[in-house]
Amino acid sequence: MGNIQEDSLVLKQLVVETTEKTAGRTGRNAFFSSKSNVELGGWFNASKSYVDLLATGGVAGLLSAHCMELKLPSTVQAGGHLTVAEHELVCAASTTVNSNISFQWFQVSGDATAKTDFNLKGSFFELTGMEVGANNIFANETPSGITHSLRIKIDDVNYYIPLSTTAT
């Protein structure tokens, strides 16, 4: 059930909160859907998260336009797959794929000077809370058996991240 609430510190324009009571149930708290039988314009989103930091805007800690968090249970999971985000690209039987399709789109836009500053000081992503070590998710070994690669595209140029089935 949705509700709108406000307190002295937090403004929540729309809150959708449920407590699931039926085991085995599937579903989602919020669902945004859009269908189109026409070619849309230069961009279109089913939903958008946006934070506009005005001239004096800022944050003392972490700020993001969208936050996804998964709290793990205090017991061992019997099965299933837990993930913070799911990106699924559904291909119809008649889909013809071109080179302009991907799971994720990253773009830096805006003022040229600020973009240059970001490119000099920013990072593609940041890993925190992960220990570097042998066989860890963030391993410090140099794999010898590189057999595959993962293609990424940067400014319409393909690059390949080497992959190996061993950590050493």
C-alpha positions as CSV (number, residue, x, y, z in Angstrom):
1,M,0.0,0.0,0.0
2,G,1.4,3.4,-1.0
3,N,1.4,6.4,1.3
4,I,2.8,9.9,1.4
5,Q,4.5,11.1,4.6
6,E,6.6,13.9,5.8
7,D,8.6,14.4,9.0
8,S,11.0,17.2,10.1
9,L,14.1,15.7,8.5
10,V,13.0,13.5,5.6
11,L,10.6,14.3,2.8
12,K,9.3,11.2,1.1
13,Q,7.1,12.1,-1.9
14,L,6.0,8.6,-2.5
15,V,6.6,5.6,-0.2
16,V,5.6,2.1,-1.2
17,E,6.3,-0.2,1.6
18,T,5.0,-3.8,2.1
19,T,5.6,-6.6,4.5
20,E,5.3,-9.9,2.7
21,K,3.4,-12.5,4.7
22,T,2.9,-15.3,2.1
23,A,5.8,-17.7,1.5
24,G,6.7,-18.4,-2.1
25,R,5.1,-15.2,-3.4
26,T,6.7,-13.3,-6.3
27,G,6.2,-9.7,-7.2
28,R,7.6,-6.2,-6.7
29,N,6.9,-3.1,-4.6
30,A,6.8,-0.7,-7.5
31,F,6.4,-1.4,-11.2
32,F,6.8,1.2,-14.0
33,S,5.9,0.1,-17.5
34,S,5.7,1.7,-20.8
35,K,4.8,0.2,-24.2
36,S,5.4,1.7,-27.6
37,N,4.4,0.7,-31.1
38,V,6.1,3.8,-32.6
39,E,9.8,4.9,-32.9
40,L,10.4,7.2,-29.9
41,G,12.7,10.2,-29.8
42,G,16.3,10.7,-28.7
43,W,15.7,9.2,-25.3
44,F,13.0,7.6,-23.2
45,N,12.9,6.0,-19.8
46,A,10.2,4.0,-17.9
47,S,11.4,5.6,-14.8
48,K,14.2,8.1,-13.8
49,S,16.0,9.0,-10.6
50,Y,17.6,12.4,-10.6
51,V,19.3,14.6,-8.1
52,D,20.0,18.3,-9.1
53,L,22.8,19.8,-7.0
54,L,22.2,23.5,-7.3
55,A,24.9,26.2,-6.8
56,T,25.3,25.5,-3.1
57,G,24.2,21.8,-3.1
58,G,26.4,19.1,-1.8
59,V,26.6,16.2,0.6
60,A,28.7,15.3,3.6
61,G,28.8,11.6,2.7
62,L,27.6,9.6,-0.3
63,L,25.0,10.9,-2.7
64,S,23.6,9.0,-5.6
65,A,20.7,9.5,-8.0
66,H,19.5,6.0,-7.3
67,C,20.2,3.7,-4.4
68,M,19.7,-0.1,-4.5
69,E,20.5,-2.0,-1.3
70,L,20.1,-5.7,-0.5
71,K,20.2,-6.7,3.1
72,L,21.4,-10.3,3.4
73,P,19.7,-12.6,5.9
74,S,21.5,-13.8,9.0
75,T,21.1,-17.4,8.0
76,V,22.7,-19.5,5.2
77,Q,20.6,-19.3,2.0
78,A,19.4,-22.7,0.8
79,G,19.4,-21.7,-2.8
80,G,18.5,-19.0,-5.3
81,H,20.6,-16.1,-6.5
82,L,21.0,-12.9,-4.6
83,T,22.1,-9.7,-6.4
84,V,21.8,-6.0,-5.8
85,A,20.7,-5.2,-9.3
86,E,19.3,-7.2,-12.2
87,H,19.7,-6.0,-15.8
88,E,17.8,-8.2,-18.2
89,L,17.8,-7.6,-22.0
90,V,14.9,-9.5,-23.5
91,C,15.4,-10.4,-27.2
92,A,12.3,-11.3,-29.2
93,A,12.5,-14.1,-31.8
94,S,12.7,-11.5,-34.6
95,T,15.2,-9.2,-32.9
96,T,18.1,-8.1,-35.1
97,V,20.9,-6.8,-32.9
98,N,23.2,-4.0,-34.0
99,S,26.4,-2.6,-32.4
100,N,24.4,0.0,-30.5
101,I,22.9,-2.3,-27.8
102,S,24.3,-2.9,-24.4
103,F,23.4,-3.8,-20.8
104,Q,24.5,-0.5,-19.4
105,W,25.0,3.0,-20.7
106,F,27.5,5.3,-19.0
107,Q,27.9,8.9,-20.1
108,V,29.5,12.1,-18.8
109,S,27.8,15.2,-20.0
110,G,27.6,18.9,-19.2
111,D,30.2,21.6,-19.0
112,A,33.4,20.9,-20.9
113,T,35.7,22.1,-18.1
114,A,33.8,20.1,-15.5
115,K,34.0,17.0,-17.7
116,T,37.7,17.5,-18.1
117,D,38.0,17.7,-14.4
118,F,36.0,14.6,-13.9
119,N,38.1,12.7,-16.5
120,L,41.3,13.7,-14.6
121,K,40.0,12.9,-11.1
122,G,37.0,10.6,-11.4
123,S,36.8,6.8,-11.6
124,F,34.7,4.5,-13.7
125,F,33.5,2.8,-10.6
126,E,34.7,2.4,-7.0
127,L,35.0,-0.8,-5.0
128,T,34.9,-0.5,-1.2
129,G,34.7,-3.2,1.5
130,M,36.5,-5.8,-0.7
131,E,39.7,-7.3,0.5
132,V,42.5,-7.8,-2.0
133,G,43.9,-11.3,-1.8
134,A,44.5,-14.6,-3.4
135,N,41.2,-16.0,-4.9
136,N,39.2,-13.1,-3.6
137,I,36.6,-11.3,-5.7
138,F,39.3,-8.6,-6.1
139,A,42.3,-10.9,-6.6
140,N,45.9,-9.8,-6.6
141,E,47.2,-12.6,-8.8
142,T,48.0,-12.2,-12.5
143,P,46.2,-15.0,-14.3
144,S,48.4,-17.0,-16.6
145,G,45.5,-18.8,-18.4
146,I,43.7,-15.9,-20.0
147,T,41.3,-17.7,-22.4
148,H,38.5,-15.2,-22.8
149,S,37.8,-11.5,-22.8
150,L,34.8,-9.2,-22.0
151,R,34.2,-6.5,-24.6
152,I,33.4,-3.0,-23.5
153,K,32.9,0.0,-25.6
154,I,34.4,3.4,-24.8
155,D,33.6,6.2,-27.3
156,D,32.7,3.7,-30.0
157,V,36.0,1.9,-29.6
158,N,35.9,-1.8,-28.5
159,Y,38.2,-2.7,-25.6
160,Y,38.7,-6.2,-24.1
161,I,39.1,-7.0,-20.4
162,P,41.1,-10.3,-20.2
163,L,39.4,-13.2,-18.3
164,S,40.8,-16.4,-16.9
165,T,39.3,-19.4,-15.3
166,T,42.2,-19.4,-12.7
167,A,43.3,-16.7,-10.3
168,T,47.0,-17.4,-10.7
